[in-house]
Every structure is written in structure tokens, then in C-alpha cells.
Amino acid sequence: MADSNFIDYVKIHCKSGAGGAGSAHFFRAKGLPNGGPDGGDGGNGGDIILQANPQLWTLLHLKYTKHVKAGSGKNGSFNRMHGAKGEDKVLEVPAGTVARDAETGEILSEVLHEGDHCILLKGGRGGLGNDHFKSATNQAPEYAQPGETFQEKWIILELKVLADAGLVGLPNAGKSTLLAAISAAKPAIADYPFTTLTPNLGVVAYRDFQSFVVADIPGIIEGAHQGKGLGLRFLRHIERNSLLLFLIPSTSEDLAAEYRLLLSELEQHNPELLSKRRILGISKMDLADEESRKRLAAFKPGIPVIPFSAATSDGLSSLKDAIWKELH
């Protein structure tokens, strides 16, 4: 998938339908000039509905959708006829989409699994016709309820990518190179920071025709939880991964400090991320000199550590074995 087509954030103005008005009609027929009230109820306004569609992977189809409006309910009529309900508007999105109030940032709803759906904005209720208001003391009520008004709101839709393992590391740690080496994905690769500007997904073939999905997520920098660098635009994608695969290059001057920085940024974004299973991959082992290997031997982070080189393929089998073991 081309980077330019990976849309994971859209802002849409949504407006539900207003309810139809109840009717204040009175029955009239030959020989019955003063019949009783027979006004019908107004129809409910249409809802704005968010629905997960398993055939969608990005929000690209909503990129140019700026306004979504549901239909208004029809007014009630004579002979107790109810007005028709307004047409609902369904926003189909990939599973893992979160809807937020654009003004307050409050999470309104999220659809995480196939088939999930929810009402983002409820349509207005239709008004009651005058037939509802007749009584022994008021047999000819001329009053009927107006329909409830619509709701409208700017809503932000954010996609959180679902993968078995998410690659976490500083820019230029070798994440895209690793994904290209173990899957058929074709991420952009270059020797400078922020080559990856959007998440890339790759399906990794494993033993006995099994597989798992790895997400290459844009690199973390210090202050990412505050929005620095690519910031919050990518940190949310880590939340839906079952396993976090940290990557630190063997050429790093301080493995422990780099690992602590990654943990700190994840914790400050969402402390629950630290409860996920973790593996540490030491990349670019083909560039490691004797000093680098000594630093690696002394580094004890308390999680599985797998040295590898995507350039030479050394250690990739061990890395895939470690991922599979943690996932299962």
C-alpha cells in the first residue's frame, strides 16, 4: 500500500436528522363534521452510525468527506398516520477506529471488532400527534408536539492499526529494513530519520504454513508523547499490538539509555502499554565492532534479547522463533 494512501485520521462534521412534528388533525367525514383528534406522530430523525467493515484497512474513503447529514423525520398526518423515519447515515470504517469529539477530545465510541457498530449522534424524536392528548376534560386538543431538534458535532476518526507485533524504536533503528527482510512488505528505506511516515503492515511466513502480522511504526523520539516528531500520530497504533518488538541498533552508544527512553515515552502516552509482552531486537549486527559486542554482553534488560542483521539475514530465524513463542 502506498504511503500516500494510508489515511488514519479524518475530521468530519456530522449532523443527525431532526424529528418530524406530530399532527394536530381532526377526523372529518360526511355526517361527522366534528370528529375527534386523529393526528399521527412525527417520524424519528435519522442517526449517524459508526460501523466496522472488515473489508477496509484505512480511512482513505473518507478523506474528502467533510459533512455527513442524516435525514429528518417526516411529519405525522391524519388518520393517525405516523411520519416516516429519517434516513440513517452509516460511516463504515476499519476495525480499530476511535471516534472523538473534535472540540473536547472526549472519546465518543470505538469499533474494535468486525461487526461492531454504535450510534454517534442520535436523531431527534418525532413529536406526538394530538390523538395522544385527548382526555375526558379535553376531547378536542389542538396541540401536537414538535419534533426534537437534530444533533451536530465535528468528529475526529482515528485508526489504530491491528497487528500481532509492533516495531518500536528510534528513527533509523532498522525497523523498515527488518520488515522488508522478513515479509513481502515494501516500506520506504533510507539512511536518515523519519523515512517511515505512516505504519506499514507485513505478513511474516512462519513454519508449517503459519504466519503473523508485523507493523512497522514511525520512529519514536524523546517527547513523542507530547506530539514532538510524529508524536501522537503513531503512538496510538502501538496500542492494538499483542507484542512489542523493541529495536535498538548494535551501534548505539548506550543501549540501556535508549531502551529506557522508549519505555518512558510509551508509559507517558499510555501506562497500559508496559503490560504488553516485549522482545528486544538488537539490529545491524553486521556493523557491530568489538566494543559494541561488549556493550551488548553487559546489557541485561530482563526481557528476551535477540541480536540479528537484516542485511545478512543472520539471526532472523531466531527472532521469528522468539516472536512466535511470545505470541503463543
N, C-alpha and C positions, 0 to 999 in steps of 0.2 A: 504493500500500500504506500502510495506516495505521501511524503510528509505533508504536503500542502493539502491533502485530502483528509488528514486526521484532525477532525474538529471535535474538541472535548469540552467546549464552553460556548453557550449561546445565551442571549438575553432577549426575552420575548414579552411583549405586552399582551396580557390575557384578559379577556372580558367575558364573563358568563352572561347568560340571557336573563332578561327581566321577566317576571311572571305576568301572565295576562290578567286583565281585570275581570272580576265577576260581573255578571249581567244583572241589571235591575229591571227585568222584563216582567210583564203580567200577561197571563193567558187571556187570549181573546178568541171568541168563536161566535158563530151565528146563534143567537139566542142566549149568549153568555157574555155580555159586554163588560162585566166586571169580575173576570176570573181572578184567581189568586196568583201569587207570585210564582214564576217558573223560570227565573233566571239561573243559568248554569254557571259553574265555576270556571275561572280562567285557568289555562294550562301553565304548568311549571316552566320556568326558563331552562334552557339547556345548560349542561355542566361542562367545565373544562376538565378533561380526564387525562391522566398520565398513565401510559401502559407500556410494559416491557415487551419488546419484539425480539425474539431470538435471531431473526434474520439481519438485525442491524448491529454494526460494530462501532460506529461513530455517530456524531450529531451532524454530519455533513448535510443531510437532507433538510435540516432546519437552519442552515447557515444564513439564508436570505429570508427567513420567516420572521418578520418583526411584529406582526399583530395577528392574534388569533381571537376570533369572536364567535361565541355560541349563539344559537338562535333564541329569540324571545318567544315566550308562550303566547298562544292566541287567546283572544278574549272569549269569555263564555257567551252563550247565546240563549235564545228562547227554548221553551220545552225542555228545560234542564240539560241542555246540551253543553258538555264541557269543551273548553278550548283545547286545541292540540298542544302537546308539549313541544318546547323549543328544541331544535336540533343540537345534540351534544357535539363537542369538538374533541377529538381524541389525538393527543400528542404521543405518537409512537416513538420510543427511544430504546437504546440498548439496555440490557440488564446492567445494573450498577450505576444508574443515573440518579442524581440527587437534585431535588428542586428546592431553591432558596428564595426567600423574599429579597428582592434586589435592594430594597431600602434599608432593611434591618439586618440582613444576613441570616435570619432565622431559617432553619431547615423546615420546610413545609411538608415534605414527604420524600420517600425514596423507593425505587423499584429495583430490587436486588436479584430477583429470580424470574425465569421465564413464566409468563402468565400473571405476574404481579400487576395490579392496577390500583389507582386511587383517584379520588376527586380532588383536584387542586382548588377549583373555585366552584362553589355550588350555585346553581341557578336560583333566581328568586321564585318563591312560591306563588302559585296563582291565587288570585283573590276569590273569596266565596261569593256566590250569587245570592240574590235577595231571598231565594227559597229557604236558605238556612236561617233567616232572621224572623220568620213568621212566628207568631205566638198567639195565645188566646187574647191578649190585650193589644196586639199589633198584627192584624191579619193582612195588612197591605203595606209591608215595609218597602219604602222606595230606596233603601240604601243597599249597596253592594260593595264589597271590599275591592280596593285597587290591588293590583299585583305588587309583590315585593320588587324592589329595585335590583339591578344586577350588581355583581362584584367585579372590580377590575384591579389589576396589580401587575407591576413589572416583575417577572420571574426569571431567575437565573437557573439554567440547567447545566449541571456539571457531571461529566462522565468519569467514573473511577474504573480503570482497566482491571479486568479479572485475569489473573494468571496464577499458575502453580508457584512459580518462583519469580521474585522481582530482583533485578540487579541494582545494588545500592553502592554508590562510590562517588568520589570527587570527579570533576571533569577530567577527561583524558586518562581514566584509570584502566581503560581497555574493555569497557562493557560492550560496546558495539562490535569490537573485534571478536570478543568471545561469542556473542550471539551469532555472528556470521559464520564462525567456525563450527558451531555445534548444531545449527539449524539451517534451513533454506532461506532465512530472512536476509534481506539486503539493506541493512542500515547504512547511512552515510558514515564514512570513516575518514578521519583526517587527524594530523598531529597538532591539533590546537583545541582549546576548551570549547564546550558547547557545540560540538558538531551535531549532537543529537538534540533536536529542538522539540520533538514530540515522542511519546512512547512508541516502541516497536515491539511487536509480538513475534515469537518464533516457536515453532513446534519442534521439539527435540526428540528424535527417534531413539528408543532405548531397546534393551534386549527383549527378545520374544515378541516383537511387533508391538511393544508398548511405547508410550510417549508421554511427555509432559510439556507444558507451555511455560516459556520464559519471557518476561517483559524487560526490555532494555529501557530504563527510565533516565531522563536527562539528569546530569550530574549535580550533586549537592555541593553547595559552598557554605562557608560559615555565614550564618544569618539567613539561611534559606527559609526557616520557619517564619521569618518576618517579611518574606517576599523578596529578599535580595536574590540576584541572579535570576533563575527561572522560578525560584521560590515555590509558592503555594500551588502554582500551576502544575507541578509534577508531584509534589509530596502526597497529594491525595490519592494518586494512583498506587502508591505503596500499600494503602490500607486494605485492599482486597486480595493481596497475595498471601498464599498459605505459608510461604517460606521466604525469608530474606537472604539473598546471597550477597554479602558484602564483598567488594573488590578493592584491594589495595595493591598498587604495583610494587614489585620487589625493589624498585629503585627509590622508594620513599625513604627519606632521611629519618623519620620517626614513625614506625608502624603503629605503636601504641597511641600516640597523639592523634594520628589520622583516624584510627578506629574510634577513639573517644569523641572526636568531633562529629563523626557520622551518627553515633548513638545519641549525642546531645541534641542534634538537630531533629532527629526523629522523635525523641522524647518531648521536646518543646512543642513540636507540631501536634503530637497525639501520644500520650504516655502508653496507651494500649499497644502501640507498635512494638514495644520492647518485650511484650509477652509472646510474640511470634517466634517460631523456630528460626535459628540463624546458622549460617555457614560462612566462613571467611575464606575467600579465594585469594591467593597471592599471585597476581598476574605478571606477565612479562618476565618470567624466569629465565628466558633466553638472554636477557640483558643483565642478569644478576652477576655481580662480581663477588669476590671472596668476602668483602666487608658486608655486602648485602645479605649473604647467606648466614653470616654470623649474627646479624641483627635478627634475622628470621628465626634462627635456632633459639634465641633468647626470648622470643615473643610468645607469651602464654596467655591468650585471651579467654580461655575457658570454654571455647566452642571449637568444633572441627575446623582445622586449618588445612587447606588443600593447595599446594603450590602447582602452578601449571604455566604453560606457554601456549597461547592460541596460535602463535606464528609457526611453531614447530609441532603442535598437537601433543606435546609431552604433558602428561597429567590430566588430559581431558577425560579419559575413561574413568579415572579415579574421581574426578569432580562430578561426573554424571552419576556414578555409583553413590556418592555421598548425598547428592540431591535426592535421588530416588529413595534412599534409605530414610532420610528425614521426612519426605512426603508420605511415606507409608510406614 
